[in-house]
Amino acid sequence: MSRTVLVLGASGHSGGAFVEAFAAAGWHVRRFRRGEDPAAAAQGADLVVNAMNPPDYHDWTRQIPRITEIAMAAARASGARVLIPGNVYVFGTQPAPWSAATPHRPCSRKGQVRAEMEASWRNSGLPVTILRAGDFVDGRKPGLLLGRVVLKNLQKGRIVALGRADVPRAHAYLPDLARAAVALAERDDLPVFADISFPGHTFSIIDLQAEIAQQTGQRPAIRPFAWWAMRLAAPVWELARELDEMRYLYDHPHSLEGAAFSALVPDFVPTPFAEVVAGHLPRSR
């Protein structure tokens, strides 16, 4: 019998990936529409995926709790488990690799918002899976940061480093993350609150540069991001303010521990890094 998943934020970057992956796995997929009654929308659902996020970090302090209320209403009405793509903001600048055992010590306002959101789920008693991942990447979605900023001028022979170019950072290829979500959703033995790190790919801008050179024969130059311009724009541009707050993550080496995920999904085969990079090259679009 086919299971049913309700996806909140189905039109977004991650939401769209979840829709594709669950549909490919034979699930019946429902797309939640803003303004719907979440309790009614979730009736008969086996899983609720909360991939809803305000675009460009807009008004997180108020919007994230509102979105959480919607997802909780859907969960309570249906009895469905909730799956939430988590991020690494909650860990601040603690030494990596990070895992469920790493304390939440955010050093940013957005990290605090996410930590409070996760605590509300942990205390709710509702069945929930936090599938934690690093920066989302997917060459089919140029609106993600890698395509929108880092590789924006790749055709001109340049890539942009938002921090130190040699710093390794956690990334999640969205189709892989969505497949991982399906695999976890099809298990019936997860704890009520499951905090699972998705290891994804850990790479630096120098690693990215080397892989691009390997595939194209041309080594792009690395240029620093113009943070000074963002600071000048911050008083009148919300995204500039919000990005500047997260600048620390581009200078802090980090990765996600993968043992817990591998124990639960031992047969999972990630897309090779070379293939992920190839999907971002101009010739492959």
Buried (B, 14 or more C-beta within 10 A) or exposed (E): EEBBBBBBBBBBBBBBBBBBBBBEBEBBBBBBEEEBEBBEBBBEBBBBBBBBBBEEBEEBEEBBEEBBEBBBBBBBBBEBBBBBBBBBBBBBBBEBBBBEEBEBEBBBBBBBBBBBBBEBBBEBEBBBBBBBBBBBBBBBBEEBBBBEBBBBBBEEEEBBBBBBBEBBBBBBBBBBBBBBBBBBBEEEEBEEBBBBBBBBBBBBBBBBBBBBEEBBEEEBEBEEBEBEEBEEBBEEEEBBBBBBBBBBBBEBBBBBBBEBBEEBBEEBEBBEBEEBBBBBBEEEE
